[in-house]
Amino acid sequence: MRRDSSGLQVLSREECLRLLCTTPIGRIVFTDQALPAVQPVTFRLDGQSIVIRTSIGSRLAAATRRSVVAFEADEYDPERRTGWSVTAVGHSRAATDPAEIDRLAGLPLTAWAPNGLGHYIVVEAEQVSGRRITG
Amino acid sequence: MRRDSSGLQVLSREECLRLLCTTPIGRIVFTDQALPAVQPVTFRLDGQSIVIRTSIGSRLAAATRRSVVAFEADEYDPERRTGWSVTAVGHSRAATDPAEIDRLAGLPLTAWAPNGLGHYIVVEAEQVSGRRITG
């Protein structure tokens, strides 16, 4: 088992992708008007891609059109001080092809926000890294 | 009660700062070698500042020295689809003054990682925003 300089367990790409299938919420990290920005999103892993639903007019939709973003998901137990975190970095794009949108609409990806989430952002998980803290 | 374009409840600065006192874990968002980066951290709100412990040689310590970063904390209930998220954006700096380091060391800020966390990063919460999703 490999550990990083902080003593955290380093996770393999396979383990990272497996963990991304276990939680419905992640955070997308992008640049908005030259400032770092972060927003929680519901997501679904689709092969090696992270699929996010948002509304077409959102700040997120505008900022992630053809850019490089980071995506993070984690789970922690504050009592035991255990948990994991996975980060993916890669190119993001809007799904515009009707056939792809149809397919993405069939994913079990639930939107929590009440309004207008018919827009899909696809983030390619090009660099994936993860850590586990074992208490 | 104000709502944003997604239908989420918009939180006041006071409510955001109050919520930041209720969770031990947040995520710091920064730029690392020109790419977006994000890392979970334990933190403590200290007045209008977010205080983070890390190790002096870490990627995080290097990347957050005199830069503008974002910080995010949230809490969600996947069953009820409720929760909140708070984001702060502001200048970050390393604490270098011995008197300040002494004071920060007295905060009830627990490090979860096993190794070398004697370095403090202070993020000024200059812009604070938050949303609540009520299901």
Interface residues (C-beta under 8 A of the other chain):
Chain A: S5 S6 G7 L8 P24 I25 R27 V29 F30 T31 L35 P36 A37 V38 Q39 P40 T54 S55 G57 S58 V68 V69 A70 E72 D74 Y76 P78 R81 G83 S85 T87 V89 T110 W112 A113 P114 N115 G116 L117 I133 G135
Chain B: S5 S6 G7 L8 P24 I25 R27 V29 F30 T31 L35 P36 A37 V38 Q39 P40 T54 S55 G57 S58 V68 V69 A70 E72 D74 Y76 P78 R81 G83 S85 T87 V89 T110 W112 A113 P114 N115 G116 L117 I133 G135
